[in-house]
Amino acid sequence: MALPLSNVVTGWFAKIGRSYRVTLDHAGGLGKLTWDSAVAIVSLKVRFRDVLNQMYIMGIQSLPIVFVTASLAGIVTSQQGGYQLISSSPGYVLGTLVVQSVVLELGPLLTAIVLVGRIGARITAELGTMVVSEQIDAFKSLGRDPVAILAAPRIVAGILTMPLLVGFADLVGIYAGMQMASLDVGLAPERFFYGARLFWHNWDLFYGFSKSIVFGFVIPLISVHMGLRTRGGAEGVGLQTTQAVMFMILTILILDAMFPPLLLQ
Amino acid sequence: MIHYRGVYKAFDIPVLTGVDLQVEAGEMFALFGPSGTGKSVLLKTTLSLIVPDRGDVEVDGMSVYFGPVSNIEKIRRKIGYVFQHAALFDSLNVFENVAMGLPEDELARTPRKEVARRVWDALEIVNLEPREILSKLPSELSGGMKKRVGIARAIVGRPQILLWDEPTTGLDPINTAAVERLIKRLSGDLEVTSLLVTHDVEGGLQICDRVAMLHSGTLRFCGTPEEFRNSPDNVVRAFVDRAAAAAALDMAVT
């Protein structure tokens, strides 16, 4: 039997209301975590050793996967660009295409997505497990601030590490693209770099690194926020980790789409 | 010493519906009740680990929820909390876990040798051999050892109050009896006020000065162990009988 129209409409309003409440709840939680982390950093409660440890996990341990991802991105861009451009444009345009694509978009975005999977999911699962095993409560009961110990070092490490990783990814991607252009369409490295320099703006580098800093802030922020809100047991940790990954990827893609109108006009 | 005033807390459904309870200084007090009746929630409101929707908790005359924010820090310094599953920090070894029980500023200004001595003493008090376990990670310890390390962490800061959240859960009857003796001895030796949440009714009745029972989020009984055993209240009597039957079954299985 069909539900009365009034019930359906009420149901819609209830769903909209719930969505607003959840969105505001997350926005408030992220804002508070940002503020608390900033206070912990300014009041020197964050230990340098914890930041270095997180930088090692996020940076050094991520180098292999970033290397592979950036290499493949450079190779594929070079191959597809060569296929489309080489018969209709001067060969050096391929250098422009690869360098611009890697610096403006592929380097920051792919590195961010790799970090979401490697670091973001790890942080959410780690903190989620600490919540359900009462370790976070134990920190509080012992007068320790979990934000200063667990959240702020990860956020600082993300902001410091991400630009370095993106710089590495840019270099690897460009080098792989240049080698592929040489192998695929016989474009000499000097012609490749001639094309890269021809349309180069220093602003592009600033643009790419701005993205990396924002992504480096957002990934640990969201993953810590979601981890600290875990409820239930192992199932809760799994569910929260999945949701955190979706939340981070969506946020990164939305922020990525906001950069061109803000910084490339 | 600890005064719960009309503590009300609901998650999806009400868990505590206005609990009033007073634990006196130096007293050893046990809190019983069926699972899900809000015992651990009440305990956690003492340290603001769970914030009640209504009501207040006072510790040594200091309000947790209606006083200055600094009250919470002061109150947490007075209290050692023993968690149900020990809640040891996975990434820290036993020494670092126990040392975390010292207040942060005290830990920063105390020489490492003195910290090591206090950690050593705390582990010896809970009948652990420090030399053997100081450098072990929690994952390398048995359940009983984890509980003892958790107790050592709670007492190393020399608290005035100890809150025990089901410290014998998951232990066999022999280890349960050993931990209960330890609780009794610690409360006497350290001259602390103890509030014990436990499912082990017989053990609680033997070691505590006063007991209370929560039922459906309200305080159903508060009095001496003797009064509890002889309570005319049907709900209390049924609970005592069920607990005795469960304990007998446990002993038979062991």
Interface residues (C-beta under 8 A of the other chain):
Chain A: M130 S133 E134 Q135 D137 A138 K140 S141 L142 G143 R144
Chain B: K44 L47 S48 L49 E73 R76 R77 I79 Y81 F83 Q84 H85 A87 L88 F89 D90 M100 G101 P103 E104 R153 G157
